[in-house]
Amino acid sequence: MRKASYALTFIAVIPLLTFNVLSARLPDWLIANQTVDDTRVIVRYGLMERCERMMFEVPGPNNVTYSDYSDYECRHFPLREQDKCEKENKIFCAAWVSAQYSTELGIGFAATALVTLLFGISTHSRRRRVWRAVAGLVVLHAVFQLLTFILVAELYRMNRFPGFDHAKPGSGFILNAVSWLVGFGVAYGVIYTGMAADRGYKWAAGNRYYYPIRG
């Protein structure tokens, strides 16, 4: 593959890693809104954190009602005792923690792909072979991100956690979907270009293109 192809792939993988890290850290994969009496409770569920705030309706002068928000109070999620991970929510907690591990693996594969791309850009003799490692790493990144997406989507669809019945997908959920969708697209591009370079096409192989020997 050409050096420019590796550089373009490097530029494409950086957003994948960024989306992956953001989706893993943002506490808004699912956002639940529930009104109890005159108090609105907003709960944001992330892969590793749960944040909650309340909105109060405060009466003011001239019969005008004002909204007063409390600050978000966040904690690790899920917790063994508070989220009943040893009892009725045991399956949910195991699946949610698996989603955490899966997205962390995705981050690791994306970061490794960037290092491999730097190796491909700076190395001449092995540049034609590095694309296979890059494609494999990007595919693994996308697969583990997709696994995270499936786990969370299934838990949400089945209402496996009591707070999910009033929840809707948030930005973390969307960033995860963008990450694995674009990841598969980038992997396809790397594989297509790499195979074209191996077959001797100049647009893919660059100045070192060759014509394969036909027997």
Solvent accessible surface area in square Angstrom, and as a share of the most:
residue,aa,sasa,rsa
1,M,7,0.03
2,R,101,0.37
3,K,99,0.42
4,A,57,0.44
5,S,21,0.13
6,Y,1,0.00
7,A,38,0.30
8,L,123,0.61
9,T,14,0.08
10,F,45,0.19
11,I,109,0.56
12,A,34,0.26
13,V,1,0.00
14,I,75,0.38
15,P,54,0.34
16,L,1,0.01
17,L,37,0.18
18,T,64,0.37
19,F,57,0.24
20,N,0,0.00
21,V,55,0.32
22,L,76,0.38
23,S,0,0.00
24,A,1,0.01
25,R,125,0.46
26,L,56,0.28
27,P,30,0.19
28,D,10,0.05
29,W,0,0.00
30,L,0,0.00
31,I,41,0.21
32,A,7,0.05
33,N,60,0.31
34,Q,85,0.38
35,T,96,0.56
36,V,80,0.46
37,D,136,0.70
38,D,104,0.54
39,T,30,0.18
40,R,85,0.31
41,V,29,0.17
42,I,17,0.09
43,V,13,0.08
44,R,64,0.23
45,Y,5,0.02
46,G,1,0.01
47,L,0,0.00
48,M,50,0.22
49,E,60,0.27
50,R,44,0.16
51,C,5,0.03
52,E,46,0.20
53,R,60,0.22
54,M,74,0.33
55,M,21,0.09
56,F,79,0.33
57,E,76,0.34
58,V,65,0.37
59,P,113,0.71
60,G,22,0.21
61,P,95,0.60
62,N,139,0.71
63,N,155,0.80
64,V,67,0.38
65,T,81,0.47
66,Y,116,0.44
67,S,64,0.41
68,D,76,0.40
69,Y,100,0.38
70,S,38,0.25
71,D,122,0.63
72,Y,76,0.29
73,E,137,0.61
74,C,66,0.39
75,R,57,0.21
76,H,101,0.45
77,F,0,0.00
78,P,14,0.09
79,L,53,0.26
80,R,163,0.59
81,E,151,0.68
82,Q,118,0.52
83,D,5,0.03
84,K,101,0.43
85,C,19,0.12
86,E,111,0.50
87,K,154,0.65
88,E,117,0.53
89,N,11,0.06
90,K,130,0.55
91,I,123,0.63
92,F,3,0.01
93,C,8,0.05
94,A,63,0.49
95,A,19,0.15
96,W,0,0.00
97,V,48,0.28
98,S,52,0.34
99,A,0,0.00
100,Q,20,0.09
101,Y,145,0.55
102,S,4,0.03
103,T,0,0.00
104,E,62,0.28
105,L,89,0.44
106,G,0,0.00
107,I,27,0.14
108,G,36,0.35
109,F,50,0.21
110,A,1,0.01
111,A,39,0.30
112,T,63,0.37
113,A,0,0.00
114,L,24,0.12
115,V,101,0.58
116,T,23,0.14
117,L,0,0.00
118,L,96,0.48
119,F,94,0.39
120,G,0,0.00
121,I,35,0.18
122,S,83,0.53
123,T,27,0.16
124,H,105,0.47
125,S,93,0.60
126,R,133,0.49
127,R,29,0.11
128,R,84,0.31
129,R,147,0.54
130,V,13,0.07
131,W,16,0.06
132,R,123,0.45
133,A,51,0.40
134,V,1,0.00
135,A,5,0.04
136,G,33,0.32
137,L,27,0.14
138,V,2,0.01
139,V,48,0.28
140,L,71,0.35
141,H,1,0.01
142,A,0,0.00
143,V,65,0.38
144,F,46,0.19
145,Q,0,0.00
146,L,48,0.24
147,L,77,0.38
148,T,0,0.00
149,F,44,0.18
150,I,93,0.47
151,L,41,0.20
152,V,0,0.00
153,A,29,0.22
154,E,75,0.33
155,L,9,0.04
156,Y,58,0.22
157,R,161,0.59
158,M,88,0.39
159,N,82,0.42
160,R,113,0.41
161,F,18,0.07
162,P,95,0.60
163,G,22,0.21
164,F,2,0.01
165,D,86,0.44
166,H,88,0.39
167,A,8,0.06
168,K,145,0.61
169,P,62,0.39
170,G,6,0.06
171,S,49,0.32
172,G,0,0.00
173,F,24,0.10
174,I,102,0.52
175,L,35,0.17
176,N,0,0.00
177,A,18,0.14
178,V,52,0.30
179,S,0,0.00
180,W,38,0.13
181,L,103,0.51
182,V,66,0.38
183,G,0,0.00
184,F,73,0.30
185,G,44,0.43
186,V,22,0.12
187,A,3,0.02
188,Y,150,0.57
189,G,32,0.31
190,V,6,0.03
191,I,66,0.33
192,Y,126,0.48
193,T,22,0.13
194,G,0,0.00
195,M,79,0.35
196,A,9,0.07
197,A,0,0.00
198,D,38,0.20
199,R,140,0.51
200,G,7,0.07
201,Y,115,0.44
202,K,115,0.49
203,W,130,0.46
204,A,0,0.00
205,A,9,0.07
206,G,7,0.07
207,N,146,0.75
208,R,140,0.51
209,Y,75,0.29
210,Y,76,0.29
211,Y,171,0.65
212,P,50,0.31
213,I,174,0.88
214,R,209,0.76
215,G,127,1.22
